[in-house]
Amino acid sequence: MNNQSLQGKRIAFLATDGFEQVELTKPWEAIKAAGAECVLVSPKDTQIQGMNHDEKGDTFPVDQSVHSSTAEDFDGLVLPGGVANPDSLRTCSHSVDFVRDFFKQHKPVAAICHGPWTLIEADVVRGRKVTSWPSLKTDLVNAGAQWVDEECVCDEGLVTSRNPDDLPAFCDKAIEEFAEGKHAQQTA
């Protein structure tokens, strides 16, 4: 468990219907326990549907619309996976711009499982070392990333992991990067 404090920091969780529930709830719990304010941002205005693999999970209330959110208001970003979630986010220009702006502002970003699909659309993985759910390997390599099959990869403030089994390492590294703050090499 990471003992670093995130007191006074605001972390955005960008998601929409179809996110893998545990990939939102476990990082949320860990980051909140470290002292940060967690904010659920979405292209949807009211609530979003979680998934437990291929079965519906719980619904979660949206705190802020991505249409009225800016990266300037946050200290970091978490992108949960699930197949439908990032596939929808990457077709929403406001979501893609929101993600890209974290990189332009050198702020840490953590993406797990299928979450890097949105990073590809934001064109922020070129030249970066990343991991993901294995089926994204070709997409990430074609987008210019160096893909590796490792539990957790950190490249200058960009944290990526493969699947829910990697959540302990993912959460610890995300908290560490959020605590460190801006990274000069974290850029679009």
Secondary structure, DSSP 8 states (H G I E B T S, - for coil): ------TT-EEEEE--TTEEHHHHHHHHHHHHHTT-EEEEEESSSSEEEEEETTEEEEEEE-SEEGGG--GGG-SEEEE---SHHHHHHTT-HHHHHHHHHHHHTT--EEEETTTHHHHHHTT--TT-EE---GGGHHHHHHTT-EE---SEEEETTEEEESSGGGHHHHHHHHHHHHHH---TT---
